[in-house]
Amino acid sequence: MNLSGCTALITGGGSGIGLALAEALQKEGSQVLICGRREDVLASAEERLPGIETRVCDITDASEREALFEWVRERHPGLDVLINNAGVQREINFRKGLEELEDGDNEILTNLEGTIWLTAQFLPLLLEKDEAAVVNVTSGLAFVPMAATPVYCATKAGLHSFSQSLRHQLAGTSVKVFELIPPAVDTDLDARFKGQRGGDRGISPKEVATAALAGISKDHFEIGIGRALGLMQAARSDPEGAFKGLNRA
């Protein structure tokens, strides 16, 4: 798929992978729209990338999803790419019962439920286009889970499954479904786990964006990047060994 000159909406686009994708797409001559929960972060993104358009939106809220859709349909009815990038990641110890599960952002609502509902909201608009795409950002941990982040891994595995099913349902239509599968990335989302990796900061968001655009341009529907590609392969050849290796104390 050719992304040059497209109109793309990126959720969670104010920082990290989302912002890197926005910058890469803008360099391709695309009109980029980003949304996120934090107005200050979106304002900073606008300063960094003049020409992008921003909208505050919490995708876990049905009314805010509806308002985002109406805003896009009114201002940019030619939208042809939806990039589902918004996500949160938390360590949760289930030995403590509900204590840690309830204390913080709801990963299920953000990473999976909100993303699925938003996709359904935008698909009729995308299906009107001659060529369009849904891009779901998952993780290498969708294939081999890290036990310290059980809900995050489960949501990303769910989003991987959803991507497969959606791709099958939309076969023969104008909408292609891509899955972007990064490894550990040097972003705020992953900051707390750097120590567990022996100081490894992960790859840069720019590397993820570069690989994403290259894969989409070649119609690679599962775009595994760096170490995530190794996790994908290991999960299919030796899932137990891959799990033990990733979660070795």
C-alpha positions as CSV (number, residue, x, y, z in Angstrom):
1,M,0.0,0.0,0.0
2,N,1.3,3.4,-0.9
3,L,1.1,5.8,2.1
4,S,2.3,8.9,0.2
5,G,-0.3,11.6,0.3
6,C,-2.7,9.6,2.5
7,T,-4.8,11.0,5.4
8,A,-4.1,9.2,8.6
9,L,-5.4,9.2,12.2
10,I,-3.1,8.0,14.9
11,T,-4.4,7.3,18.4
12,G,-1.9,7.9,21.2
13,G,-0.1,10.0,18.6
14,G,1.4,12.7,20.9
15,S,4.5,10.8,21.9
16,G,6.6,7.6,21.4
17,I,5.7,5.3,18.5
18,G,2.7,7.4,17.6
19,L,4.6,10.6,17.2
20,A,7.4,8.9,15.3
21,L,4.7,7.5,12.9
22,A,3.2,10.9,12.5
23,E,6.6,12.4,11.6
24,A,7.4,9.7,9.1
25,L,4.0,10.0,7.4
26,Q,4.2,13.7,7.3
27,K,7.5,13.4,5.5
28,E,5.7,11.2,2.9
29,G,3.4,14.1,2.2
30,S,0.5,12.7,4.2
31,Q,-2.1,14.7,6.3
32,V,-1.7,13.5,9.8
33,L,-4.3,13.7,12.6
34,I,-3.4,12.6,16.1
35,C,-5.4,12.1,19.2
36,G,-4.6,11.4,22.8
37,R,-5.8,12.1,26.4
38,R,-3.3,14.8,27.4
39,E,-3.7,18.3,25.9
40,D,-0.2,19.4,26.8
41,V,1.4,16.4,25.0
42,L,-0.7,17.1,21.9
43,A,0.4,20.8,22.0
44,S,4.0,19.8,22.1
45,A,3.5,17.5,19.2
46,E,2.0,20.4,17.2
47,E,5.0,22.5,17.9
48,R,7.3,19.7,16.8
49,L,5.3,18.9,13.6
50,P,3.7,22.0,12.2
51,G,0.8,21.0,10.0
52,I,-0.5,18.1,12.0
53,E,-4.0,18.4,13.5
54,T,-4.8,17.2,17.1
55,R,-7.8,16.3,19.1
56,V,-8.1,15.4,22.7
57,C,-9.8,12.0,23.0
58,D,-10.0,9.2,25.5
59,I,-10.8,6.2,23.4
60,T,-12.2,4.3,26.4
61,D,-15.1,6.8,26.5
62,A,-17.9,6.1,24.0
63,S,-19.0,9.7,23.7
64,E,-15.4,10.9,23.1
65,R,-15.0,8.2,20.4
66,E,-18.2,9.4,18.7
67,A,-17.0,13.1,18.9
68,L,-13.6,12.1,17.4
69,F,-15.4,10.3,14.5
70,E,-17.7,13.3,13.8
71,W,-14.7,15.6,13.9
72,V,-12.8,13.5,11.4
73,R,-15.8,13.0,9.1
74,E,-16.5,16.7,9.0
75,R,-12.9,17.9,8.6
76,H,-11.3,15.0,6.8
77,P,-13.8,12.8,5.1
78,G,-11.0,11.4,2.9
79,L,-9.4,9.6,5.9
80,D,-7.9,6.4,4.5
81,V,-5.6,5.1,7.3
82,L,-6.5,4.4,11.0
83,I,-3.5,3.6,13.2
84,N,-4.5,2.1,16.5
85,N,-1.5,2.9,18.7
86,A,-2.9,4.1,22.0
87,G,-1.9,1.8,24.8
88,V,-0.9,1.5,28.5
89,Q,1.3,-1.0,30.2
90,R,1.4,-1.9,33.9
91,E,3.0,-4.4,36.2
92,I,0.3,-6.2,38.1
93,N,0.9,-8.8,40.8
94,F,-2.2,-11.0,41.1
95,R,-1.1,-12.4,44.4
96,K,-2.4,-9.1,45.8
97,G,-5.9,-9.7,44.5
98,L,-7.7,-6.6,43.2
99,E,-5.2,-4.1,44.8
100,E,-2.9,-3.5,41.9
101,L,-5.5,-4.3,39.2
102,E,-7.7,-1.5,40.3
103,D,-5.0,1.0,41.0
104,G,-4.2,2.6,37.6
105,D,-5.3,2.8,34.0
106,N,-7.5,0.0,32.7
107,E,-5.4,-1.8,30.1
108,I,-8.3,-3.8,28.8
109,L,-10.4,-0.7,28.0
110,T,-7.5,1.2,26.4
111,N,-5.5,-1.5,24.6
112,L,-8.3,-3.7,23.4
113,E,-11.9,-2.7,24.0
114,G,-11.5,1.0,23.0
115,T,-9.5,0.0,20.0
116,I,-12.0,-2.5,18.8
117,W,-14.9,-0.1,19.2
118,L,-13.0,2.7,17.5
119,T,-12.2,0.5,14.6
120,A,-15.8,-0.5,14.1
121,Q,-16.8,3.2,14.2
122,F,-14.4,4.2,11.4
123,L,-14.7,1.1,9.2
124,P,-17.7,2.3,7.2
125,L,-15.8,5.5,6.3
126,L,-12.7,3.6,5.3
127,L,-14.7,1.1,3.2
128,E,-15.8,4.0,1.0
129,K,-12.2,4.6,-0.1
130,D,-10.6,2.9,-3.1
131,E,-7.7,1.9,-0.8
132,A,-7.5,2.1,2.9
133,A,-5.9,0.5,5.9
134,V,-6.2,-0.3,9.6
135,V,-2.9,-0.6,11.4
136,N,-3.0,-2.2,14.9
137,V,0.1,-1.7,17.0
138,T,0.6,-4.9,19.2
139,S,3.9,-6.2,20.7
140,G,6.3,-9.1,20.7
141,L,4.7,-9.8,24.0
142,A,1.5,-10.7,22.2
143,F,3.3,-13.9,21.2
144,V,5.4,-14.6,24.3
145,P,4.0,-12.9,27.4
146,M,6.0,-11.3,30.2
147,A,4.6,-12.5,33.4
148,A,5.1,-9.2,35.2
149,T,2.7,-7.5,32.8
150,P,-0.1,-10.1,32.4
151,V,-3.0,-7.9,31.4
152,Y,-0.9,-5.9,28.9
153,C,0.2,-9.1,27.3
154,A,-3.3,-10.5,27.2
155,T,-4.7,-7.4,25.5
156,K,-1.9,-7.3,22.9
157,A,-2.6,-11.0,22.2
158,G,-6.2,-10.2,21.9
159,L,-5.5,-7.4,19.5
160,H,-3.3,-9.8,17.4
161,S,-6.2,-12.2,17.2
162,F,-8.6,-9.4,16.3
163,S,-6.3,-8.3,13.5
164,Q,-6.3,-11.8,12.1
165,S,-10.1,-12.0,12.1
166,L,-10.6,-8.5,10.8
167,R,-8.2,-9.2,8.0
168,H,-10.2,-12.3,7.0
169,Q,-13.5,-10.4,7.2
170,L,-12.2,-7.6,5.1
171,A,-10.6,-9.8,2.4
172,G,-11.8,-8.6,-1.0
173,T,-12.6,-5.1,0.2
174,S,-10.6,-1.9,-0.2
175,V,-9.4,-2.1,3.5
176,K,-6.1,-3.8,4.4
177,V,-5.3,-4.8,7.9
178,F,-1.8,-4.5,9.1
179,E,-0.3,-5.5,12.5
180,L,2.8,-3.6,13.7
181,I,4.7,-5.8,16.2
182,P,7.6,-3.9,17.9
183,P,10.0,-5.1,20.5
184,A,10.9,-3.1,23.6
185,V,11.0,0.6,22.5
186,D,12.7,3.5,24.2
187,T,9.4,5.3,25.3
188,D,7.8,6.4,28.5
189,L,5.5,3.4,28.2
190,D,8.4,1.0,28.6
191,A,10.6,3.1,30.9
192,R,10.0,1.1,34.1
193,F,11.1,-2.1,32.5
194,K,14.6,-1.0,31.3
195,G,16.2,-2.1,34.6
196,Q,14.8,-5.6,34.1
197,R,16.6,-5.7,30.7
198,G,20.0,-4.9,32.2
199,G,19.9,-1.3,31.1
200,D,18.7,-2.0,27.5
201,R,16.7,1.0,26.5
202,G,15.1,-0.7,23.5
203,I,15.0,0.5,20.0
204,S,14.0,4.1,19.1
205,P,10.5,5.0,18.0
206,K,12.0,6.3,14.7
207,E,13.2,2.7,13.9
208,V,9.8,1.4,14.5
209,A,8.2,4.0,12.2
210,T,10.7,3.4,9.5
211,A,10.1,-0.4,9.6
212,A,6.3,0.2,9.7
213,L,6.2,2.3,6.6
214,A,8.6,-0.1,4.7
215,G,6.4,-3.1,5.7
216,I,3.1,-1.5,4.8
217,S,4.5,-0.3,1.4
218,K,5.2,-4.0,0.6
219,D,1.9,-5.3,2.0
220,H,3.5,-7.2,4.8
221,F,0.5,-7.7,7.0
222,E,2.4,-8.8,10.1
223,I,5.4,-6.5,10.6
224,G,7.7,-8.0,13.2
225,I,10.5,-5.7,14.2
226,G,13.9,-6.6,15.7
227,R,13.6,-8.9,18.7
228,A,9.9,-9.1,18.3
229,L,10.4,-11.1,15.2
230,G,12.4,-13.6,17.2
231,L,9.6,-13.9,19.8
232,M,7.1,-14.5,17.0
233,Q,9.2,-17.3,15.6
234,A,10.0,-18.8,19.0
235,A,6.3,-18.7,20.0
236,R,5.5,-20.9,17.0
237,S,8.4,-23.3,17.3
238,D,9.1,-23.6,21.0
239,P,6.4,-21.7,23.0
240,E,7.4,-23.1,26.4
241,G,11.1,-22.5,25.9
242,A,10.4,-19.0,24.7
243,F,8.3,-18.2,27.7
244,K,10.8,-19.6,30.2
245,G,13.6,-17.7,28.4
246,L,11.8,-14.4,28.6
247,N,10.7,-14.8,32.2
248,R,13.9,-16.2,33.6
249,A,14.6,-14.7,37.0
